[in-house]
Amino acid sequence: MRQIISDIIEMLRGTTDLIHFEESLKLYMFETMSEALGDVLTEIDQTMKENRCDDGWKKVHTDSKTVNFSFGPVTYRHTTMRDGRGALRHPLNEWLGIEKYQRHSALVEVKVAEMATEMDYRETARVLKEWTAVDMSHSTVANIVKRVGKKQADTDQHMVEALDAADCLPEGKQVDVLFVEADGVFVRSTKRRKGIEVSQAIVYEGWSQNGKRVALKAPMVVMSTEAIDDFWNEVQTMTAMTYSLEQTQVVANSDGGVGYGEERFKTTFSQSGKEVLCQIDKYHVSQAIIRTFGAKKSDMKTNIKKAIESHDKDRFILWMDTCESTEDDPKKLKRLSDFKTYILNHWHRYFDWRDKAAHVPDGARTLGAMESNQRRVSYRMKKRGMHWSQAGALGMVKLLQARANKTLRSMYLNHSALSQYKQKDMKKSIRMSYHLSQKTRPSVGAKQGGIPINGANSSAIGQLVKSLSFS
């Protein structure tokens, strides 16, 4: 500590301004922490090697490894050993949760993943370099996104497999009404003229109001770029792991597109003993009207819209037939025909769920939260010339899901959580390393002292002192 204080004093003496001093001090403390942690990990590795040798393991070799922490690169010695079954192992790295090709600490990877969901990879690397001792390229950021996102994807897949293998459904939260909305959005792929569909579902219990601000109550997001069947399996699993739906009224909302039809909701939430109410999303109906008839007001457009809202099917068909009979342009006729088919195919889904549900909670609102929630995908993954590989898109989508559900850190740590045995083993190694690293007490040399003379030098005591003195 005295050495650190002395070094800081020297920095203050040689500084020309406080900005330069603070930057120098930050670098100095980073270097000090990195060096100290490297020494500690090296000593622990030595102790763990001796413990493993006592258990019958064989040392293969010892070399250096560098892992980048938030305060800088830490280099330490780690031992490669062969266990009782002949497999190569790294005891220290296994305890630290450092994987074979991992070059950054858990905190660095999590922070990179969190930042990458809000800014592009180059900006993430720049901000990290400004505020920490981490210096990485944008391609390294991309690799971390893929690795951390894959851990979330693996976690979701394990949940699906665990539920399939279970004898019964887990006990979950019971709610009177559960709302679910689903839709897909396409992002550009690195393959020419290809797109990657991002499927997203949001499950929530209702609405909460704070002043004039309305928010979804207990929202849970499921996102994927995998096949649509795998996506719905994840929706079913995450819902079943959270809720007991036997007595729950499920209310669904979608645009009725391919993969998001009524049957998907009914199959996914078949656990419920009540009929699943599947609305057609009114926003998409309004957008379909605008695409077909244009944004300008017209009597034809107004009458068709009123027929849909009043659920007057005969009137709707009458006005559509009238509109088609006055149109000669083949392209416009095609749009009219597609619109008519779309509305009629989903005619039975155009309703307000509050008119059909047996129990309507206080403050119930119309559905339509999906469009605003799609922005987390469109803002981060679309426009600005972005193109995505399949692995990169899946990694980013799963990170967006984890951040929306506030499970990113807990999910990541679950992959490196220490068992009770590992915790006990590490405490033992740290304790032994501490005692072994203690230096012996320094020698203070021969003891010095004196014999007082309370009489003349010619006395007996005086003669004794004289005989013991050396010149």
Buried (B, 14 or more C-beta within 10 A) or exposed (E): EEEEEEBBEEBEEEBEEEEEBEEBBBEBBBBBBBEEBBBBBBBBBBBBBBBBEEEEBEEEEBEEBEBBBBBBBBBBBBBBBBBEEEEEBBBBBEBBBBEEEBBBBBBBBBBBBBBBBEBBBEBBBEBBEEEBBBEBEBEBBBBBBBBBBBBBBEBBBEBBEEBEEEEEBEEBEEBBBBBBBBBBBEBBBEEEEEEBBBBBBBBBBBBEEEEEEEEBBBBBBBBBBBEBEBBBBBBBBBBBBBBBBEEBBBBBBBBBEEBBBBEBBBEBBEBBEBEBBBBBBBBBBEEBBEEBBEEEEEEEBEBBBEBBEEEEBEBBBBBBEEBEEEEEEEEBEEBBEEBBEBBEEBBEBBBEBBEEBEEBBEEBEEBBBBBEBBEBBEEBBBEEEBBBBBBBBBBBBBBBBBBBBEBBBEBBEEBBEBEEEEEEBBEEBBEBBEEEEEEEEEEEEEEEEEEEEEEEEEEEBBEEBEEEEEE
